[in-house]
Amino acid sequence: MKYKKYGSCSEKIKQWHIYIEQVNSFKLLGLYIDNNFSWASHIDVILSKATTRLYFMKQLKRAGVPHAQLRHFYFPVVRPILEYASRFGTI
């Protein structure tokens, strides 16, 4: 099997008599990894999740929920999504 520096491998990968499917991205332990080891797909998913929850928080604020209650929503619901695996970006 030959690997090129750029481009994809056209041959199928076989391990223990089983062919391994080649995919563009996959989820592993909550991280989305693509075939270029780029953070783009992971960031897209995190932005989508955070935006949804922040919109709900905005609706709660418009409904007159007190600031202290909004903090009780933010810390366990929104913040973990933004912070999960954030250390990997600094490696």
ZATISE-14126 format. One record per residue (C-alpha): residue number from 0; residue in one letter; x, y, z. Coordinates in nm, 3 decimals. Layout:
N
@resi->NUM; resn->A; c1->X; c2->Y; c3->Z
...
% end
This chain:
91
@resi->0; resn->M; c1->0.000; c2->0.000; c3->0.000
@resi->1; resn->K; c1->0.139; c2->0.340; c3->-0.094
@resi->2; resn->Y; c1->0.054; c2->0.663; c3->0.080
@resi->3; resn->K; c1->0.078; c2->1.001; c3->-0.081
@resi->4; resn->K; c1->0.159; c2->1.317; c3->0.107
@resi->5; resn->Y; c1->-0.152; c2->1.483; c3->-0.033
@resi->6; resn->G; c1->-0.473; c2->1.320; c3->-0.147
@resi->7; resn->S; c1->-0.646; c2->1.007; c3->-0.033
@resi->8; resn->C; c1->-0.558; c2->0.641; c3->-0.052
@resi->9; resn->S; c1->-0.763; c2->0.465; c3->-0.318
@resi->10; resn->E; c1->-0.685; c2->0.114; c3->-0.190
@resi->11; resn->K; c1->-0.898; c2->-0.049; c3->0.076
@resi->12; resn->I; c1->-0.740; c2->-0.104; c3->0.415
@resi->13; resn->K; c1->-0.758; c2->-0.457; c3->0.549
@resi->14; resn->Q; c1->-0.694; c2->-0.551; c3->0.912
@resi->15; resn->W; c1->-0.745; c2->-0.906; c3->1.051
@resi->16; resn->H; c1->-0.924; c2->-1.011; c3->0.730
@resi->17; resn->I; c1->-1.175; c2->-0.727; c3->0.766
@resi->18; resn->Y; c1->-1.194; c2->-0.427; c3->0.536
@resi->19; resn->I; c1->-1.195; c2->-0.096; c3->0.721
@resi->20; resn->E; c1->-1.427; c2->0.169; c3->0.588
@resi->21; resn->Q; c1->-1.263; c2->0.501; c3->0.503
@resi->22; resn->V; c1->-1.464; c2->0.800; c3->0.631
@resi->23; resn->N; c1->-1.418; c2->1.176; c3->0.615
@resi->24; resn->S; c1->-1.479; c2->1.233; c3->0.987
@resi->25; resn->F; c1->-1.575; c2->1.040; c3->1.299
@resi->26; resn->K; c1->-1.654; c2->1.098; c3->1.664
@resi->27; resn->L; c1->-1.415; c2->0.962; c3->1.925
@resi->28; resn->L; c1->-1.469; c2->1.037; c3->2.296
@resi->29; resn->G; c1->-1.672; c2->1.344; c3->2.210
@resi->30; resn->L; c1->-1.418; c2->1.485; c3->1.966
@resi->31; resn->Y; c1->-1.494; c2->1.507; c3->1.597
@resi->32; resn->I; c1->-1.184; c2->1.421; c3->1.398
@resi->33; resn->D; c1->-1.165; c2->1.452; c3->1.022
@resi->34; resn->N; c1->-0.929; c2->1.290; c3->0.774
@resi->35; resn->N; c1->-0.698; c2->1.597; c3->0.774
@resi->36; resn->F; c1->-0.680; c2->1.613; c3->1.155
@resi->37; resn->S; c1->-0.844; c2->1.953; c3->1.140
@resi->38; resn->W; c1->-1.063; c2->2.100; c3->1.415
@resi->39; resn->A; c1->-1.317; c2->2.237; c3->1.163
@resi->40; resn->S; c1->-1.581; c2->1.962; c3->1.200
@resi->41; resn->H; c1->-1.545; c2->1.962; c3->1.581
@resi->42; resn->I; c1->-1.584; c2->2.339; c3->1.599
@resi->43; resn->D; c1->-1.892; c2->2.330; c3->1.374
@resi->44; resn->V; c1->-2.064; c2->2.077; c3->1.602
@resi->45; resn->I; c1->-1.970; c2->2.265; c3->1.921
@resi->46; resn->L; c1->-2.091; c2->2.597; c3->1.776
@resi->47; resn->S; c1->-2.421; c2->2.442; c3->1.678
@resi->48; resn->K; c1->-2.479; c2->2.293; c3->2.025
@resi->49; resn->A; c1->-2.374; c2->2.609; c3->2.208
@resi->50; resn->T; c1->-2.584; c2->2.835; c3->1.984
@resi->51; resn->T; c1->-2.895; c2->2.628; c3->2.051
@resi->52; resn->R; c1->-2.848; c2->2.642; c3->2.427
@resi->53; resn->L; c1->-2.756; c2->3.011; c3->2.429
@resi->54; resn->Y; c1->-3.071; c2->3.088; c3->2.230
@resi->55; resn->F; c1->-3.276; c2->2.905; c3->2.492
@resi->56; resn->M; c1->-3.097; c2->3.105; c3->2.762
@resi->57; resn->K; c1->-3.185; c2->3.426; c3->2.574
@resi->58; resn->Q; c1->-3.550; c2->3.320; c3->2.573
@resi->59; resn->L; c1->-3.533; c2->3.258; c3->2.948
@resi->60; resn->K; c1->-3.391; c2->3.607; c3->2.999
@resi->61; resn->R; c1->-3.668; c2->3.761; c3->2.788
@resi->62; resn->A; c1->-3.921; c2->3.572; c3->3.001
@resi->63; resn->G; c1->-3.789; c2->3.753; c3->3.307
@resi->64; resn->V; c1->-3.586; c2->3.478; c3->3.471
@resi->65; resn->P; c1->-3.355; c2->3.633; c3->3.735
@resi->66; resn->H; c1->-2.983; c2->3.662; c3->3.666
@resi->67; resn->A; c1->-2.892; c2->3.412; c3->3.939
@resi->68; resn->Q; c1->-3.120; c2->3.150; c3->3.780
@resi->69; resn->L; c1->-2.961; c2->3.212; c3->3.440
@resi->70; resn->R; c1->-2.621; c2->3.142; c3->3.592
@resi->71; resn->H; c1->-2.758; c2->2.814; c3->3.729
@resi->72; resn->F; c1->-2.854; c2->2.728; c3->3.371
@resi->73; resn->Y; c1->-2.531; c2->2.849; c3->3.208
@resi->74; resn->F; c1->-2.273; c2->2.669; c3->3.422
@resi->75; resn->P; c1->-2.404; c2->2.311; c3->3.395
@resi->76; resn->V; c1->-2.564; c2->2.332; c3->3.047
@resi->77; resn->V; c1->-2.368; c2->2.572; c3->2.824
@resi->78; resn->R; c1->-2.019; c2->2.600; c3->2.971
@resi->79; resn->P; c1->-1.927; c2->2.227; c3->2.963
@resi->80; resn->I; c1->-1.995; c2->2.217; c3->2.589
@resi->81; resn->L; c1->-1.755; c2->2.505; c3->2.531
@resi->82; resn->E; c1->-1.485; c2->2.373; c3->2.763
@resi->83; resn->Y; c1->-1.484; c2->2.002; c3->2.677
@resi->84; resn->A; c1->-1.149; c2->1.911; c3->2.519
@resi->85; resn->S; c1->-1.044; c2->2.276; c3->2.503
@resi->86; resn->R; c1->-0.698; c2->2.176; c3->2.631
@resi->87; resn->F; c1->-0.632; c2->1.973; c3->2.315
@resi->88; resn->G; c1->-0.625; c2->2.290; c3->2.109
@resi->89; resn->T; c1->-0.319; c2->2.409; c3->2.301
@resi->90; resn->I; c1->-0.107; c2->2.100; c3->2.237
% end
